[in-house]
Amino acid sequence: MEVVNILGCYASVSGIIAAFTIASAPGRKWMVMAFGLFLTSSLTWIVADFMDSVNAIAIQNIDLPVVNAWGIYRWMRLPAGNH
């Protein structure tokens, strides 16, 4: 199996797990961890896209880590009772 395929599999599976976790809204600690998982998924997609010479999709995916970092920041600043 090529490295690009391994990265793509990780990015897919971790993105799905993160999406289900966020959709279930389990609380602040799990939300932050899910956004962190989304962040690694997004960064992995960018690396895999550039390695596979799919530059247009890689450039499109560059905004996803920014959105995920914003989610982490937002949930970490939220008071403990507001989730």
C-alpha positions in Angstrom: 0.0 0.0 0.0 1.4 3.4 -1.0 2.0 6.1 1.6 -0.6 8.4 -0.1 -3.3 5.7 0.3 -2.4 5.1 4.0 -2.7 8.9 4.6 -6.0 9.0 2.7 -7.4 6.1 4.8 -6.3 7.8 8.1 -7.8 11.1 7.0 -11.1 9.5 6.0 -11.5 7.4 9.1 -10.4 10.1 11.6 -12.7 12.6 9.9 -15.6 10.2 10.2 -14.9 9.5 13.9 -14.5 13.2 14.6 -17.8 14.1 12.8 -19.8 11.5 14.8 -18.2 12.7 18.0 -19.1 16.3 17.3 -22.6 15.4 16.1 -23.3 13.6 19.4 -22.2 16.7 21.4 -20.7 14.7 24.3 -19.3 17.6 26.2 -16.5 20.1 26.1 -13.6 17.7 26.7 -14.7 15.3 23.9 -15.6 18.2 21.6 -12.1 19.6 21.9 -10.6 16.2 21.2 -12.9 15.7 18.2 -11.8 19.1 16.8 -8.2 18.0 17.3 -8.9 14.8 15.4 -10.5 16.8 12.7 -7.4 19.0 12.6 -5.1 16.1 12.1 -7.5 14.7 9.4 -7.4 18.0 7.6 -3.7 18.4 7.7 -3.3 14.8 6.5 -5.6 15.4 3.6 -3.5 18.4 2.6 -0.3 16.3 2.7 -1.8 13.4 0.8 -3.3 15.8 -1.9 0.1 17.5 -2.5 1.9 14.1 -2.6 -0.7 12.9 -5.2 -0.3 16.1 -7.2 -4.0 17.1 -6.6 -3.0 20.7 -5.8 -6.4 22.3 -6.4 -8.0 20.1 -3.7 -5.1 20.6 -1.4 -5.4 24.3 -1.7 -9.2 24.0 -1.1 -8.5 21.9 2.0 -6.2 24.5 3.5 -9.1 26.3 5.1 -10.2 23.3 7.1 -7.4 23.4 9.7 -8.3 27.0 10.3 -11.9 26.2 10.9 -10.9 23.3 13.2 -8.4 25.4 15.1 -11.2 27.9 15.6 -13.5 25.2 17.0 -10.8 24.1 19.4 -10.2 27.7 20.6 -14.0 28.3 20.9 -14.7 25.2 22.9 -11.7 25.6 25.2 -12.8 29.2 26.1 -16.4 28.2 26.7 -17.4 28.2 30.4 -17.7 24.7 31.9 -21.5 24.7 32.1 -22.1 26.0 28.5 -21.9 23.1 26.2 
